[in-house]
Amino acid sequence: MVRYKSRYLLCELCVSDQSSLQLLDERAVFTAVKGAVSWAHGDYGAALCSVSFAVKYLNAHTGVVFLRCRKSHYRLLWSALPFITSVESRGQRVPCFFNCLHVGGTIRTCQKFLIRYNTQQLLRMLRHCHSEAERLEVRKAVLSCSVKSLGKEEEEEDEDGCGDEEEWGES
């Protein structure tokens, strides 16, 4: 039996109106990304990405999206993301763009990166707070997203997420 390696793209769906994120669902994102790959790389790119492409997670409140595809074809998917200017869902067109934050070998590495990224964003927000009440809210948010056991794992983690080792079963 052959194990196919996958890559997970952690993307941020950026929209001008945060309330329009509630309109989006996984099927709409799937259709938009697949259409962009088809437009950018033609039938060849669409066929390669259709083999194991999936939207694994979509958070409609924060705009975080996990996309999965085969390891050998993730660059096709990655290069097509800038061509997405809107996503059509429920009869409405939502203008947006994808910001690819991280490419990882597992969902877990993407989750760890997302925790670090969110902590950094909250610390940046802390600098721009004007009142003490705002600072207290941001500090609570920073403390709530920090994990004590994550520190040891991050030090031991090697960056094999984007290595170019061969897939099993290839000769």
N, C-alpha and C positions, 0 to 999 in steps of 0.2 A: 504494500500500500504506500502511496506517495503522499507526503505532506507538502502542501503548497504554502509557502510563506506569504504573509500579507504585510501591507504597510497601512498605517492609520494616520490620516491627516487630520490634525486638530485645527479647525477653522473657526473664525469668528465671523458671524454674519452681521455686517454693519449696515444699519438703516438710519435714515434721518429721524423718523418718528418711531420711538420704541413701542408704541401701542400696535403698530403694524406687524410686529413680530408674532403676535398672538394669532394672526391669520395663517401663518406658515405651518406646514406639516412635513413629515419625512418624504412623502410621495412627491410633493411640489419641489423640494430641494433635489431629490433624485432626478426628476425630469429636467430641471434646469441644468444640473451638472452634466447629465448625459447629453443634452442638446449642445452644450458648450464644447464638450469633447468631440462630438460629431462635427460641429461647425469648424473647430480649429484643426482637427486631424483627419477629417473625412470618415469614410466607411471603415478604413483600417483602424483608426483610433476608437471608433464606436464599438467595433467588434472586440478589440482587445479589452476594453474597459467593461464591456457587458458581461464578461465571463464571471467575474467575482466582485463586481462593484456593488457596494451597499452603503446606505446611510445607516450607521449603527446607532446614532444618538443625535437628538435635536432637542435643545432646551429652548423653548419658546419665550422664556423670560429673559435669558441672558444672550441668546443668539449663538451659543456654542454648538458646533456640529462636529461629529466624528464621522469621517468617510473612510471606508475600507476598500482596498483594491489589491491586486496581486503585486508582489514586490517588484517584479520585472517591468510593470507598466505604470507605476505610480507617478513617474515623471510626465507621462502624457496627461494624466488627470490634473496634476499640479500645474502644468503649463496652461491648461484650459481655464482655470479658475478666474484669471483676470478678465476674461471675456464675458463673464456673467454680470449683467447690469440690472437685472430684475428677475424676480421669481413670481410666477403666476399661480395663485392659489385661491380656490373658492370664487372664481370669477373676477378676482381683483389682482392687479399687477402691483407688486411691491418693489419699488426701486431699492436696490441694495448692491453690495459687493462683498466678496469673500476675502478675508484676511487670514492667510495660512500662518498659524502661530508655531506649529511643531509637526514634524513627521517622525513617527515612532514605529517600532516593531510590534508593540503590544498596546492594548488599550490602557494597561496599567501605567506604562511609561508616559503616555499622554495625560493620564489623570494626575500623575505626580507633577508633570510640567505645568498643568493647569492650576494646581494648588500654588506652586511657586509664582506663577504669572499673576494670579489674583492677589496674592499677598503683596507683590510689588506694586500692583495698581492701587491697592488700598493705602499703602505707605505713601505713594505719590499724592493721593487724595488728602492724606493727613497734613501734608505741607501746605495745602491750599485752603485749609479750613479757616474760617474767620471768627467763629465763636467757640466757646468752650463746650457747648452742647454738641456741636458738630464734631469736635475732636473726640469726645467721649463715644459717640456713635461709631466713628471710624475705628477707634481703638478696640471696641467690642467686636467689630467685624473682623479685624486682624487677628485677635485672639481666638475667635471662634473657628477660623479656617486654618490655624496652625496645628500641626500634628506632631507630637513629641517623638514618636517612633519613626517618623519619616526621615529625620535627620541622619540616622545611621544608615538607612537604606540608600539614601542619595549619595553618600560618600562611597559606598561599596558598588553602586551601579556603574557598569561600564557602558559606554556609548555605542552599543552594538545595534542600535535601532536603525541606522541608515547604512550599515556596512554592505559591501557588494559581494558577499559570499554566495556561492552557487546554491541553487535550490536543490533539494533532495530529488533524486530520480533523473536529473539531467546528466548526460554523458558528454 
